[in-house]
Amino acid sequence: MNIDNSKDRLVDVFFYGLYMDEEILKLKSVIPRNQRKALIHGYKLRIGKMATLLRDNNSQVSGLVYSLTHKEIDLLYKDSNLTEYVSEAISALIDDRYVCVLCCNLLNPPLDEEFNSEYYEKLKICMKKYNFTIPKNV
């Protein structure tokens, strides 16, 4: 078995916010490869200034998984000054099987009164584009 430790190896990443939109990824010089719809159990979507996931055993979140390089992940988060997001491994349901994926999430949840209506409106358009149900309580 050959393990790829090159800088070009691909990592599956789950997106639940505006980075689901492959056009936004391309604008940031990221190549969205191997797009798959996914479902994450045990989390709910929360919109503050931007999107994040909060643990909630009674909820689930739909999103997209893309295969990206580590450099591309850095472009999206570190180089875009989204340094409050940290990556963690989570289990995503893709085509009736669970797959381990990387997910970038806020360590500190948004304050209760935080809500970005402009971001939410853009997210609704994005979710409609990919035929996801638009959450009402975010």
Backbone as ProteinMPNN parsed JSONL, in Angstrom:
{"seq_chain_A": "MNIDNSKDRLVDVFFYGLYMDEEILKLKSVIPRNQRKALIHGYKLRIGKMATLLRDNNSQVSGLVYSLTHKEIDLLYKDSNLTEYVSEAISALIDDRYVCVLCCNLLNPPLDEEFNSEYYEKLKICMKKYNFTIPKNV", "coords_chain_A": {"N_chain_A": [[0.851, -1.186, 0.0], [0.623, 2.123, -0.909], [1.183, 5.177, 0.564], [0.119, 8.447, 0.216], [1.929, 11.144, 0.855], [2.292, 13.581, -0.204], [2.218, 17.11, -0.968], [0.071, 17.502, -2.539], [-1.913, 15.727, -1.958], [-5.293, 14.657, -1.47], [-7.997, 15.697, 0.617], [-11.07, 14.943, 2.105], [-13.556, 17.316, 2.624], [-16.145, 18.699, 4.537], [-18.631, 21.01, 3.817], [-20.884, 23.517, 4.934], [-21.792, 26.049, 4.827], [-21.511, 29.099, 2.961], [-19.318, 28.263, 1.497], [-20.105, 25.949, 0.306], [-20.805, 26.517, -2.236], [-19.567, 25.983, -5.335], [-18.688, 27.905, -7.126], [-17.86, 30.049, -5.55], [-15.703, 28.825, -4.285], [-14.007, 28.441, -6.495], [-13.47, 31.123, -7.137], [-11.76, 31.696, -5.108], [-9.469, 30.448, -5.816], [-9.569, 27.69, -5.506], [-9.976, 24.321, -6.349], [-12.865, 22.653, -6.742], [-13.293, 19.36, -6.185], [-14.779, 16.173, -6.84], [-17.524, 16.384, -5.87], [-19.987, 15.739, -3.429], [-23.161, 15.124, -1.956], [-23.92, 15.379, 1.508], [-24.756, 14.331, 4.845], [-24.793, 15.343, 8.178], [-25.063, 14.08, 11.338], [-26.173, 14.969, 14.638], [-25.549, 17.612, 14.914], [-26.366, 21.122, 14.613], [-27.112, 23.82, 12.41], [-25.881, 27.099, 12.783], [-26.221, 30.522, 12.424], [-24.213, 33.222, 12.882], [-22.119, 35.802, 12.735], [-21.108, 34.51, 10.589], [-21.516, 31.171, 9.261], [-21.735, 28.329, 11.444], [-21.372, 25.17, 13.129], [-23.223, 23.701, 15.717], [-23.146, 21.432, 18.409], [-25.772, 19.131, 18.696], [-27.737, 16.667, 19.616], [-30.227, 16.018, 18.567], [-30.451, 16.953, 16.0], [-29.637, 17.561, 12.49], [-27.449, 18.286, 9.738], [-27.321, 19.315, 6.41], [-25.038, 19.255, 3.675], [-22.189, 19.815, 1.504], [-19.554, 17.742, 0.342], [-16.262, 18.133, -0.643], [-13.228, 17.225, -2.319], [-10.16, 18.395, -1.374], [-6.887, 19.976, -1.438], [-4.43, 20.366, 1.206], [-3.294, 22.876, 1.015], [-5.282, 24.274, -0.352], [-7.317, 24.247, 1.564], [-6.109, 25.832, 3.498], [-6.049, 28.232, 2.025], [-8.744, 28.901, 2.053], [-9.328, 29.303, 4.765], [-7.092, 30.086, 6.645], [-5.659, 31.927, 4.981], [-7.718, 33.589, 4.255], [-8.296, 34.963, 6.452], [-9.954, 33.721, 8.293], [-9.427, 32.71, 10.835], [-10.515, 31.901, 13.234], [-11.817, 29.595, 12.841], [-11.526, 26.128, 13.278], [-10.241, 22.928, 12.362], [-11.802, 19.739, 12.394], [-12.272, 16.215, 12.631], [-15.121, 14.6, 11.424], [-18.018, 12.487, 11.125], [-19.634, 11.766, 8.16], [-22.625, 11.156, 6.404], [-22.742, 9.744, 3.376], [-24.134, 8.8, 0.406], [-25.474, 6.559, 1.64], [-23.507, 5.524, 3.326], [-21.154, 5.888, 6.003], [-18.568, 8.271, 6.184], [-15.378, 9.459, 7.076], [-14.683, 12.832, 7.411], [-13.178, 16.08, 7.029], [-14.01, 18.98, 8.859], [-14.481, 22.4, 9.153], [-14.876, 24.552, 11.822], [-16.247, 26.906, 14.165], [-14.553, 27.474, 17.204], [-15.513, 28.898, 19.378], [-18.842, 29.46, 19.962], [-21.283, 31.593, 18.289], [-22.618, 34.549, 19.856], [-25.839, 34.701, 21.44], [-27.393, 36.82, 20.453], [-26.213, 37.401, 18.058], [-26.539, 37.625, 14.582], [-26.394, 37.407, 11.137], [-28.089, 38.7, 8.726], [-27.72, 39.227, 6.004], [-25.781, 37.338, 5.244], [-27.289, 35.03, 5.76], [-29.353, 35.262, 3.842], [-27.863, 34.973, 1.472], [-26.957, 32.385, 1.905], [-29.356, 30.952, 1.809], [-29.935, 31.151, -0.928], [-27.77, 29.743, -1.964], [-28.248, 27.194, -0.837], [-30.638, 26.537, -2.062], [-29.763, 26.348, -4.689], [-28.366, 23.94, -4.62], [-30.337, 22.184, -4.003], [-31.085, 21.805, -1.263], [-32.863, 21.616, 1.823], [-33.944, 24.561, 3.27], [-32.921, 25.76, 6.308], [-34.898, 27.082, 8.983], [-34.629, 27.972, 11.606], [-31.894, 29.248, 12.558]], "CA_chain_A": [[0.0, 0.0, 0.0], [1.37, 3.364, -1.04], [0.526, 6.308, 1.224], [0.479, 9.708, -0.432], [2.248, 12.227, 1.789], [2.653, 14.759, -0.974], [1.425, 18.316, -0.687], [-1.096, 17.501, -3.421], [-2.894, 14.705, -1.596], [-6.631, 15.219, -1.292], [-8.691, 15.481, 1.875], [-12.5, 15.229, 1.986], [-13.95, 18.395, 3.527], [-17.58, 18.965, 4.575], [-18.998, 22.429, 3.862], [-22.279, 23.71, 5.317], [-22.091, 27.475, 4.642], [-21.364, 29.588, 1.584], [-18.275, 27.511, 0.783], [-20.713, 24.867, -0.476], [-20.929, 26.987, -3.623], [-18.317, 25.741, -6.06], [-18.25, 29.146, -7.781], [-17.111, 30.794, -4.535], [-14.422, 28.129, -4.128], [-13.173, 28.753, -7.67], [-13.025, 32.516, -7.01], [-10.68, 31.709, -4.115], [-8.403, 29.612, -6.394], [-9.728, 26.325, -5.016], [-10.605, 23.444, -7.336], [-13.792, 21.753, -6.054], [-13.256, 18.039, -6.799], [-15.531, 15.05, -6.282], [-18.644, 16.913, -5.082], [-20.973, 14.776, -2.947], [-24.074, 15.581, -0.908], [-23.659, 14.675, 2.755], [-25.583, 14.649, 5.999], [-24.076, 15.233, 9.441], [-25.984, 13.912, 12.465], [-25.68, 15.425, 15.932], [-25.183, 19.032, 14.829], [-27.326, 22.031, 13.993], [-26.509, 24.996, 11.789], [-26.109, 28.369, 13.498], [-25.692, 31.695, 11.738], [-23.853, 34.387, 13.672], [-21.543, 36.628, 11.661], [-21.034, 33.532, 9.501], [-22.098, 29.896, 9.653], [-20.992, 27.375, 12.26], [-22.169, 24.035, 13.582], [-23.286, 23.49, 17.156], [-23.542, 20.065, 18.736], [-27.167, 18.962, 19.083], [-28.025, 15.263, 19.302], [-31.52, 15.861, 17.894], [-30.445, 17.701, 14.744], [-28.751, 17.143, 11.413], [-27.116, 19.362, 8.811], [-26.97, 18.915, 5.053], [-23.974, 20.048, 3.077], [-21.449, 19.207, 0.41], [-18.179, 17.328, 0.571], [-15.346, 18.261, -1.775], [-11.859, 16.778, -2.07], [-9.262, 19.546, -1.521], [-5.541, 19.833, -0.883], [-4.235, 21.154, 2.437], [-3.042, 24.26, 0.604], [-6.577, 24.886, -0.659], [-8.009, 24.46, 2.842], [-5.466, 27.021, 4.071], [-6.514, 29.397, 1.269], [-10.108, 29.23, 2.473], [-9.447, 29.676, 6.175], [-5.972, 30.883, 7.156], [-5.34, 33.045, 4.096], [-8.894, 34.457, 4.157], [-8.434, 35.55, 7.788], [-11.0, 33.037, 9.051], [-8.569, 31.941, 11.738], [-11.271, 31.395, 14.381], [-12.292, 28.262, 12.48], [-10.576, 25.031, 13.475], [-10.687, 21.726, 11.667], [-11.989, 18.535, 13.177], [-12.795, 15.083, 11.876], [-16.485, 14.217, 11.762], [-18.557, 11.413, 10.307], [-20.672, 12.267, 7.253], [-23.366, 10.142, 5.668], [-22.674, 10.004, 1.932], [-24.596, 7.625, -0.352], [-25.819, 5.465, 2.552], [-22.399, 5.01, 4.139], [-20.478, 6.926, 6.769], [-17.211, 8.564, 5.753], [-14.705, 10.453, 7.907], [-14.37, 14.038, 6.644], [-12.714, 17.231, 7.784], [-15.0, 20.046, 8.926], [-13.949, 23.589, 9.828], [-15.94, 25.022, 12.673], [-15.825, 27.868, 15.175], [-14.355, 26.948, 18.556], [-16.422, 29.648, 20.242], [-20.095, 29.709, 19.241], [-21.735, 32.988, 18.259], [-23.491, 35.002, 20.942], [-27.256, 34.484, 21.127], [-27.953, 37.942, 19.684], [-25.511, 37.53, 16.769], [-27.192, 37.078, 13.398], [-26.047, 38.137, 9.929], [-29.199, 38.444, 7.798], [-27.189, 39.234, 4.638], [-25.174, 36.017, 5.057], [-28.383, 34.054, 5.729], [-30.027, 35.371, 2.541], [-26.952, 34.354, 0.495], [-26.942, 30.952, 2.181], [-30.612, 30.397, 1.291], [-29.767, 31.034, -2.38], [-26.818, 28.647, -2.162], [-28.899, 25.924, -0.505], [-31.616, 26.277, -3.116], [-28.976, 25.952, -5.864], [-27.975, 22.542, -4.478], [-31.545, 21.45, -3.628], [-31.144, 21.494, 0.16], [-33.923, 22.265, 2.588], [-33.429, 25.761, 3.924], [-33.301, 25.774, 7.736], [-35.559, 28.318, 9.396], [-34.102, 28.38, 12.915], [-30.436, 29.177, 12.522]], "C_chain_A": [[0.885, 1.234, 0.0], [0.591, 4.5, -0.386], [1.047, 7.592, 0.606], [0.692, 10.781, 0.627], [2.641, 13.503, 1.054], [1.761, 15.935, -0.602], [0.155, 18.365, -1.529], [-2.136, 16.442, -3.062], [-4.218, 15.383, -1.249], [-7.252, 14.778, 0.024], [-10.164, 15.804, 1.643], [-12.908, 16.228, 3.06], [-15.451, 18.635, 3.391], [-17.812, 20.463, 4.712], [-20.499, 22.559, 4.089], [-22.719, 25.162, 5.151], [-21.891, 27.86, 3.186], [-20.259, 28.886, 0.808], [-18.824, 26.251, 0.12], [-20.725, 25.232, -1.953], [-19.599, 26.865, -4.35], [-17.807, 26.991, -6.775], [-17.453, 30.011, -6.803], [-15.744, 30.154, -4.326], [-13.479, 28.471, -5.284], [-12.645, 30.182, -7.617], [-11.867, 32.653, -6.028], [-9.515, 30.811, -4.537], [-8.392, 28.19, -5.83], [-10.456, 25.515, -6.085], [-11.539, 22.481, -6.596], [-13.882, 20.407, -6.779], [-14.224, 17.095, -6.085], [-16.673, 15.505, -5.373], [-19.628, 15.801, -4.72], [-21.864, 15.423, -1.904], [-23.833, 14.734, 0.331], [-24.609, 15.163, 3.837], [-24.765, 14.383, 7.253], [-25.121, 15.137, 10.552], [-25.337, 14.445, 13.735], [-25.196, 16.86, 15.948], [-26.37, 19.82, 14.298], [-26.563, 23.229, 13.446], [-26.859, 26.23, 12.606], [-25.452, 29.484, 12.712], [-25.458, 32.783, 12.772], [-23.382, 35.413, 12.65], [-21.425, 35.794, 10.398], [-21.652, 32.242, 10.022], [-21.148, 29.114, 10.559], [-21.929, 26.232, 12.596], [-22.083, 23.953, 15.099], [-23.728, 22.052, 17.409], [-24.981, 20.049, 19.255], [-27.585, 17.565, 18.645], [-29.305, 15.062, 18.514], [-31.592, 16.55, 16.538], [-29.528, 17.06, 13.715], [-28.56, 18.313, 10.452], [-26.751, 18.755, 7.457], [-25.869, 19.812, 4.536], [-23.313, 19.29, 1.946], [-20.044, 18.852, 0.859], [-17.428, 17.497, -0.738], [-13.997, 17.679, -1.359], [-10.922, 17.935, -2.395], [-7.87, 19.186, -1.015], [-5.461, 20.645, 0.409], [-3.987, 22.621, 2.104], [-4.362, 24.977, 0.301], [-7.386, 25.149, 0.612], [-7.433, 25.699, 3.531], [-5.906, 28.293, 3.353], [-7.886, 29.854, 1.769], [-10.182, 29.779, 3.888], [-8.304, 30.572, 6.646], [-5.731, 32.123, 6.299], [-6.513, 34.001, 3.896], [-9.223, 35.097, 5.494], [-9.626, 34.983, 8.568], [-10.331, 32.121, 10.078], [-9.291, 31.442, 12.988], [-11.837, 30.003, 14.107], [-11.174, 27.255, 12.695], [-11.13, 23.803, 12.772], [-10.806, 20.565, 12.638], [-12.541, 17.441, 12.27], [-14.207, 14.778, 12.368], [-16.925, 13.117, 10.805], [-19.714, 11.96, 9.477], [-21.329, 11.089, 6.541], [-23.398, 10.55, 4.198], [-23.091, 8.72, 1.219], [-24.771, 6.4, 0.542], [-24.634, 4.831, 3.277], [-21.709, 6.181, 4.823], [-19.018, 7.028, 6.351], [-16.63, 9.612, 6.706], [-14.288, 11.627, 7.016], [-13.834, 15.102, 7.592], [-13.815, 18.283, 7.751], [-14.381, 21.205, 9.686], [-15.103, 24.284, 10.537], [-15.387, 26.037, 13.669], [-15.652, 27.172, 16.524], [-15.322, 27.597, 19.527], [-17.701, 29.961, 19.479], [-20.467, 31.182, 19.248], [-22.593, 33.302, 19.485], [-24.946, 34.845, 20.499], [-27.822, 35.585, 20.227], [-27.283, 38.143, 18.322], [-26.312, 36.886, 15.653], [-26.887, 37.982, 12.218], [-27.102, 37.822, 8.872], [-28.727, 38.427, 6.34], [-26.56, 37.874, 4.308], [-26.269, 34.958, 4.915], [-29.108, 34.085, 4.386], [-29.164, 34.74, 1.438], [-26.928, 32.84, 0.672], [-28.213, 30.283, 1.664], [-30.532, 30.202, -0.219], [-28.856, 29.858, -2.707], [-27.491, 27.292, -1.914], [-29.941, 25.546, -1.555], [-30.913, 25.775, -4.38], [-28.635, 24.461, -5.827], [-29.122, 21.664, -3.962], [-31.548, 20.955, -2.191], [-32.329, 22.198, 0.774], [-33.311, 23.42, 3.36], [-33.871, 25.77, 5.38], [-33.903, 27.121, 8.123], [-34.989, 28.837, 10.726], [-32.595, 28.216, 12.936], [-29.844, 30.219, 13.429]], "O_chain_A": [[1.792, 1.361, 0.823], [-0.555, 4.752, -0.758], [2.254, 7.799, 0.489], [-0.268, 11.267, 1.226], [3.254, 14.399, 1.636], [0.698, 15.77, -0.004], [-0.736, 19.173, -1.266], [-3.125, 16.274, -3.775], [-4.251, 16.527, -0.797], [-7.061, 13.651, 0.481], [-10.48, 16.833, 1.046], [-12.649, 16.026, 4.247], [-15.972, 18.759, 2.282], [-17.263, 21.109, 5.605], [-21.29, 21.811, 3.514], [-23.899, 25.47, 5.317], [-22.08, 27.042, 2.287], [-20.264, 28.911, -0.423], [-18.079, 25.549, -0.565], [-20.662, 24.358, -2.817], [-18.631, 27.552, -4.025], [-16.604, 27.118, -7.004], [-16.471, 30.641, -7.196], [-14.74, 30.855, -4.203], [-12.3, 28.755, -5.071], [-11.505, 30.436, -8.005], [-11.088, 33.603, -6.103], [-8.673, 30.455, -3.712], [-7.336, 27.571, -5.696], [-11.442, 25.98, -6.657], [-11.066, 21.585, -5.896], [-14.474, 20.318, -7.855], [-14.454, 17.212, -4.881], [-16.773, 15.058, -4.23], [-20.051, 15.024, -5.576], [-21.387, 16.183, -1.062], [-23.574, 13.534, 0.236], [-25.18, 16.25, 3.754], [-24.126, 13.339, 7.382], [-25.968, 16.02, 10.686], [-24.118, 14.387, 13.898], [-24.514, 17.282, 16.882], [-27.255, 19.281, 13.634], [-25.507, 23.599, 13.958], [-27.992, 26.386, 13.063], [-24.271, 29.406, 12.372], [-26.387, 33.214, 13.456], [-24.157, 35.844, 11.796], [-21.613, 36.289, 9.286], [-22.243, 32.223, 11.102], [-19.927, 29.226, 10.452], [-23.137, 26.318, 12.372], [-21.013, 24.112, 15.686], [-24.584, 21.524, 16.699], [-25.357, 20.836, 20.124], [-27.766, 17.306, 17.456], [-29.461, 14.036, 17.852], [-32.68, 16.714, 15.985], [-28.755, 16.151, 14.018], [-29.4, 19.21, 10.366], [-25.973, 17.805, 7.377], [-25.774, 20.982, 4.909], [-23.81, 18.26, 1.489], [-19.427, 19.565, 1.65], [-17.886, 17.069, -1.798], [-13.67, 17.648, -0.173], [-10.878, 18.407, -3.53], [-7.693, 18.225, -0.266], [-6.309, 21.497, 0.675], [-4.425, 23.509, 2.836], [-4.536, 26.143, 0.654], [-8.065, 26.171, 0.714], [-8.176, 26.514, 4.078], [-6.114, 29.323, 3.994], [-8.147, 31.051, 1.89], [-11.018, 30.635, 4.175], [-8.545, 31.722, 7.012], [-5.614, 33.232, 6.82], [-6.318, 35.116, 3.413], [-10.285, 35.696, 5.664], [-10.226, 35.672, 9.394], [-10.632, 30.93, 10.171], [-8.733, 30.636, 13.733], [-12.283, 29.315, 15.026], [-10.022, 27.5, 12.337], [-12.341, 23.661, 12.609], [-10.02, 20.427, 13.575], [-13.195, 17.721, 11.265], [-14.456, 14.708, 13.571], [-16.269, 12.859, 9.795], [-20.656, 12.542, 10.015], [-20.656, 10.145, 6.129], [-23.996, 11.56, 3.828], [-22.472, 7.673, 1.408], [-24.267, 5.322, 0.226], [-24.747, 3.717, 3.788], [-21.677, 7.299, 4.31], [-18.327, 6.023, 6.184], [-17.326, 10.55, 7.094], [-13.623, 11.438, 5.997], [-14.02, 15.023, 8.806], [-14.478, 18.458, 6.728], [-13.811, 21.005, 10.759], [-16.148, 24.565, 9.951], [-14.195, 26.025, 13.977], [-16.499, 26.378, 16.936], [-15.885, 26.931, 20.396], [-17.659, 30.651, 18.46], [-20.019, 31.936, 20.112], [-23.212, 32.412, 20.068], [-25.236, 34.856, 19.303], [-28.636, 35.312, 19.344], [-27.735, 38.963, 17.523], [-26.719, 35.729, 15.764], [-27.098, 39.192, 12.291], [-27.02, 36.794, 8.198], [-29.279, 37.687, 5.526], [-26.781, 37.328, 3.227], [-26.184, 34.088, 4.048], [-29.443, 33.03, 3.848], [-29.688, 34.046, 0.566], [-26.883, 32.1, -0.31], [-28.159, 29.171, 1.138], [-31.012, 29.193, -0.737], [-29.137, 29.075, -3.615], [-27.317, 26.357, -2.696], [-30.099, 24.372, -1.891], [-31.415, 24.879, -5.059], [-28.615, 23.797, -6.863], [-28.897, 20.532, -3.535], [-31.959, 19.827, -1.919], [-32.751, 23.254, 0.302], [-32.284, 23.267, 4.021], [-35.069, 25.786, 5.661], [-33.466, 28.168, 7.645], [-34.891, 30.049, 10.918], [-32.085, 27.155, 13.295], [-28.622, 30.321, 13.538]]}, "name": "protein", "num_of_chains": 1, "seq": "MNIDNSKDRLVDVFFYGLYMDEEILKLKSVIPRNQRKALIHGYKLRIGKMATLLRDNNSQVSGLVYSLTHKEIDLLYKDSNLTEYVSEAISALIDDRYVCVLCCNLLNPPLDEEFNSEYYEKLKICMKKYNFTIPKNV"}
